[in-house]
Amino acid sequence: MNSENINKPRTIRQMLISSAEKYPENNAFLIKKEEEIFPVTYKSFKADVDALAAAFLKVLGLRGKKIAISGKNSYEWCLTYMAVMSGVGILVPIDKELTGQEIANILNMSKADAIICDNEVAEKILKNIHSIDNRPVMISCEEREKDSLIPLHVLLQKGYELLSQGFCLPEEGQIMPQSLAVLLFTSGTTGVAKGVMLSNDNLCSDLAAVTDSVEITSEDRSLSVLPLHHTYESIAFLMVICKGGCICFCRSFRYLLRDFGEYQPTVFVSVPLILEKIHSRIISVMEKEGKLRKVRLFSVVAPTIRYEKRKEIFSDIHTLFGGRLKKIIVGAAALQKNVAEDFELFGIPIIIGYGLTECSPIVICNSDTERTPDSIGKPIKTVQVKIVDSDEQGIGEIHVKGPMVMLGYYNNRDETEKVMRDGWFNTGDLGYRDKNGNYHITGRSKNVIVTNTGKNIYPEELEFYLSKSPFVKECLVYSIETDIITAEVLPDEEEVKQKAKKDDPTEKEIYAIINDVVKSVNRKLPSYKRIRRLVIRNNEFDKTTTHKIKRKQ
């Protein structure tokens, strides 16, 4: 692939200017309002960005200040991101799912002077306003704004007036590529939260390297589903803008398949849980229609069949995704191998990536031309990777080095020094490199269970085996006492009912079905790894906004 842009642009502002010049009439966004879809061209988007940046600078005096943003994915979210990155100040994205007190904690830790938010987040902040040391300017990004907030559309109007009167934004050269540009907090809990400091250089180097492995064009259209405060979704947003593509916003997970049909995206960025749920639904329908056996037989010859032909054979699945989907990019957690294999079988390439907020975020990734369903692929350009303190199986801690690695943790030298040494970042993840140069993640070093005999058990391995059962909806493996491995399982209600052949199986019957799954898994494991205790859950685990189970809880 063409790598001419591997070191360019140096700033997000440069990237936007370049795209607006190359693709002025392309749709940058499709926005749905009251059942109507409105396009926003790159020319219009840049004009809005310039106007909002002017208002931030002249009306609110936010030059060099920290500006927080929190709320559901929206045009206004992306507009604010680009405006702040246009020589205004430092962006502080905040998870909208945090409690009001947690949001207040981040506003205090970052010393943010302003926050752009939707009404739901505004309510949380106002209820906790007494605990915020320096009350920030609050700006509403909704049309029906709250009375106490400054409406974003009013700022836009004032910004346009300023520009028409000759007000000039900072020159591109005034934006320092290596200075702090984005500050992301890993938690909202004081004492636990660490502020990851990213520069324009960090973001742009990652953007350039990833787009060299994963092709995005001006013809592409993405459906934004994951929360934009997360670096994984924000890099996807930047990839599309960089290449002149179009972004659409999913209303909610409830409407996901409906939005696929309406927007017909070509690219979809997902986390494993979402993809696994869709996959489960597809397989369940196939099984009920008596097609699954034929599909499994077809998988034997599938590698010799072109993707276009596979799309014809599985046209009903492609219709489910809107009919134009070219690829799915998956990250943030491990994807079950069979899910990746099945989507490839259906003619939908799955590109698995690996990264961390501290790395802007992607460092290892499969590519359009080289994909392995059971690995995270190879390091992207400009990234070095090494395995440290490996055991007899070659499993050790993954350390990475490259221009996308963070500046450090905000006001926290001790924590920075724990993970950074000579430019190498200790990811805290465990993995190994196979003979083909592909990397595999085996677990988090902090999650490892060490038995009394010194054996290491990786909970993720056991969870992988358990989750392959149709009777297991969610699961978590842990150890309270060193040698007692516990599996906590949320059963799949419908599958369990079918197995029990009744609509209201007893607790004893449910336990027996899941216990059989555990026994089956244990037969595959050495004795020291075997699950000794089973707990049946009645409700889902608490999860992060990227749908990872909050293991510590």
C-alpha positions, -999 to +999 in steps of 0.1 A: +000+000+000+010+036-005+029+049+025+036+084+013+018+098+043+035+077+069+050+108+087+024+133+076+003+152+086+020+163+118-012+178+133-049+170+133-055+205+120-033+199+090-052+167+083-086+185+083-073+213+060-059+187+036-092+167+034-113+199+030-091+209+001-091+175-016-128+166-010-147+198-005-181+185-018-178+150-003-201+142+026-181+142+058-212+133+078-248+121+074-269+133+103-304+121+112-328+146+126-365+137+131-364+109+106-346+129+079-310+125+070-290+157+063-255+156+047-226+178+059-198+183+033-161+187+041-163+223+031-192+229+055-175+209+083-143+229+081-163+261+081-181+250+113-148+240+129-132+273+121-162+292+135-164+272+167-126+276+172-130+313+168-157+315+194-137+294+218-108+318+214-124+352+213-158+348+230-148+324+258-110+331+260-101+294+260-067+297+243-043+272+259-071+260+283-084+225+289-118+219+273-137+187+283-163+170+262-188+143+272-220+130+257-234+106+231-217+103+197-228+132+175-217+157+149-213+182+177-188+159+194-167+156+163-170+193+156-158+202+191-128+177+188-116+194+156-122+229+169-102+224+201-074+208+180-073+239+158-049+258+180-074+264+208-064+242+237-062+207+252-091+183+247-103+162+277-128+135+265-149+121+294-169+089+294-206+099+295-214+067+315-194+078+345-213+090+376-217+127+383-191+125+410-166+107+388-171+134+361-165+160+388-133+143+398-119+144+362-129+181+359-110+187+391-080+167+381-077+182+347-086+217+358-109+220+328-121+255+321-150+245+299-171+214+291-193+207+261-219+181+269-254+168+263-283+173+287-279+140+304-243+147+313-252+183+323-277+170+348-250+149+365-225+178+366-251+202+380-260+178+408-223+176+418-214+212+411-206+218+447-177+193+445-160+210+415-132+233+426-133+256+396-167+257+379-162+253+342-181+271+315-208+247+305-219+245+268-248+225+255-244+205+223-281+197+221-308+217+202-330+217+233-303+230+256-306+235+294-312+270+306-280+273+325-258+262+296-244+282+266-259+268+234-233+255+210-253+269+180-250+304+195-212+301+198-211+289+161-231+320+150-208+343+169-178+325+155-190+330+119-195+367+127-159+370+140-145+353+109-165+376+086-150+406+106-114+394+099-106+374+130-078+349+123-072+315+138-037+305+149-014+297+121-008+260+115+028+265+125+018+277+159+004+243+168+033+223+183+031+186+172+049+173+203+029+193+228+000+179+249-032+179+227-055+153+243-058+143+280-077+110+286-084+096+320-084+059+325-110+061+354-132+085+371-121+074+406-097+097+424-066+079+434-070+053+406-075+076+376-044+083+354-044+110+328-029+098+295-012+126+277-012+124+239+002+148+214-007+156+178+025+137+169+012+106+188-022+106+171-010+114+136+018+088+136-007+062+146-032+074+121-007+072+093+006+038+102-028+022+106-042+036+073-011+021+056-023-013+068-060-008+066-073+009+035-099+036+039-110+057+008-131+087+000-158+062-011-161+046+023-188+052+049-185+042+085-211+036+112-199+051+145-211+028+173-184+028+201-182+058+223-160+086+208-143+094+241-124+061+237-092+063+216-103+032+196-134+049+181-117+083+179-089+069+157-115+053+135-132+088+132-099+104+123-091+076+097-123+083+079-119+121+079-082+118+068-093+099+037-124+119+028-149+093+038-183+097+055-194+091+091-228+082+103-239+078+139-257+047+154-286+058+176-280+030+201-272-007+202-309-013+202-311+002+167-278-012+154-292-035+127-318-009+116-290+017+113-270-008+092-299-010+067-305+028+067-269+040+063-254+010+044-218+015+058-188+000+041-167+000+073-177-010+108-155-006+139-166-030+167-156-047+199-158-085+202-189-086+224-211-068+198-197-089+169-202-121+189-238-112+197-245-106+160-227-139+151-247-158+177-279-145+162-268-155+127-258-190+137-290-195+157-311-186+126-291-209+104-296-237+129-333-232+131-336-231+093-315-263+089-287-246+070-259-248+095-246-283+084-243-271+048-225-240+059-200-261+078-194-283+048-190-252+026-163-239+050-140-267+038-139-254+002-144-217+011-107-207+009-107-215-028-137-193-034-135-155-041-150-131-017-174-117-043-188-152-047-191-157-010-211-125-008-235-139-033-239-172-014-244-153+019-263-124+005-289-125+033-261-119+059-247-090+038-282-075+037-283-076+075-253-052+074-268-030+048-254-047+017-222-027+012-200-037+041-164-043+030-147-050+063-151-050+101-123-038+123-122-054+158-102-045+189-103-036+226-105-073+237-100-108+224-123-121+196-133-157+195-115-174+166-146-191+153-164-158+150-136-143+129-135-175+107-172-174+101-173-138+090-144-145+066-165-174+054-195-151+048-173-128+027-168-101+053-131-096+062-123-092+099-093-071+108-082-076+144-061-050+161-045-045+194-037-013+213-040+008+244-050+043+252-013+050+261-004+041+225-029+063+207-041+034+206-031+008+179+003-008+178-003-043+164-028-051+137-039-074+110-041-058+075-062-060+044-038-084+028-027-105+058-053-117+084-051-144+110-082-151+130-064-163+161-038-135+164-036-097+166-013-096+136+021-078+132+033-045+145+023-015+124+049+006+108+072+026+131+064+003+161+089-020+178+077-049+199+096-071+223+085-099+247+101-095+282+107-122+308+092-150+287+085-184+302+091-218+287+062-213+264+075-180+251+048-160+270+060-128+285+051-091+289+046-071+258+067-039+255+063-015+227+082+015+214+072+041+187+061+077+180+025+069+191+035+061+227+022+087+251+040+117+266+033+102+300+007+103+328-005+137+337+011+151+369+021+115+378+058+109+374+058+078+396+032+060+375+049+070+343+082+056+354+066+023+363+055+017+327+081+037+307+118+029+304+142+041+277+112+048+255+097+014+259+061+011+272+052-019+293+017-027+282+010-050+312-003-076+287+010-111+283+016-127+249+040-144+225+052-141+189+047-172+167+070-185+140+053-163+113+058-131+132+022-128+144+015-118+180-009-135+204-024-121+236-027-146+264-039-123+292-032-093+315-002-097+338-022-083+367-049-110+361-026-140+363-035-164+391-004-179+406-010-213+424+007-225+456+030-246+434+040-215+414+020-224+383+005-195+362-032-196+352-045-171+327-082-165+334-088-153+298-078-188+285-105-205+306-131-178+297-124-184+261-132-221+264-163-215+284-176-188+261-175-212+231-206-230+246-240-217+234-253-220+270-228-194+283-238-158+276-211-142+298-184-155+321-156-145+344-129-166+359-110-156+391-095-170+423-103-158+458-083-186+474-051-193+456-059-228+443-097-226+440-105-214+405-140-200+403-161-195+371-190-171+374-214-176+345-245-159+332-264-185+312-280-179+279-316-181+288-330-192+255-304-219+249-308-233+284-346-234+279-342-254+247-317-278+264-340-283+294-370-286+270-391-263+292-398-226+296-390-224+333-360-247+342-352-249+379-321-234+394-308-270+398-314-278+362-297-246+350-267-254+373-265-289+359-264-277+323-237-251+330-218-276+352-216-300+322-200-272+302-174-267+330-167-304+331-162-304+293-138-275+296-119-291+325-113-323+304-092-301+281-070-287+308-042-299+331-053-305+366-039-273+381-060-251+356-093-268+363-123-249+375-132-260+410-162-238+418-192-226+397-213-196+404-245-189+384-254-153+378-289-139+372-278-106+357-251-092+333-217-082+346-209-045+349-190-034+318-170-005+305-183+016+276-162-006+253-182-036+266-153-052+286-163-068+319-151-047+349-129-075+363-119-058+395-155-055+406 
